[in-house]
Amino acid sequence: LVSTTLSLISLSLLLLLCVIRKKRRMEGTYRPSAEERKQTGAAGPEKPGLPLPLPKEERLI
């Protein structure tokens, strides 16, 4: 009785692992938007780098 139960449990775990691996292979896990959000969240709100210099004032000749 115990050996039958253990074999059924091990068989079901093996089947479950096979199904999970197949599903992951078909769906994939690459999400670039999640990676971008993670990077910007760690850096905080977006801050501009060096400010651009103002152009020279245009004058009439």
N, C-alpha and C positions, 0 to 999 in steps of 0.2 A: 504493500500500500504506500509506504513512504517512498520507495524507489520510483513508483509510478507517478506520484505527485511531483517529485523532484525532476523527473524527466519531462513532464508536461510543462513545468515552470521554466526549465532551461530551454525547451523547444519554443515556447512562446516568447521568451526574451530574445532568442536568436532571430525569430521571425520579426519581432518588433525592431530590432537593430537593423535588419536588412531593409525594412520598409523606410525607416528614418534616413538611412544612408541614400537610398534611391531617391527619396523626396528632396533631400538637400542637393543632390547632384542635378536634379531637374530644375529646381527653382533658383539655385544660386544664392549667394550671400553678399554680393558686391553692391553697395549702395553709396555712390559718391556723395550724394546730398547729405547723408548722415555724417560722413567723414568731414565735410566742409562745416557743418554745424558744430561738430565737436571741436574743430580747430578754432573757429571764431568764438565759441563759448569760452574757451580757455584763455583767449587773448583779451576778452572783454569787448566792450563796444568798439566799433571801428573808429580809429583815430587817423586823421590824415597825417601823412608823412611830413616831409619838409614843405612849408607853404611855397607856392609858386611866386616868383618875384613879379611885381606889377610891371606892365610894359611902360616904356618911356612915354611921357605926355606928348601928344601930337600938337604941334603949333603951326600956325599959318605963317607963311614967309612974308 
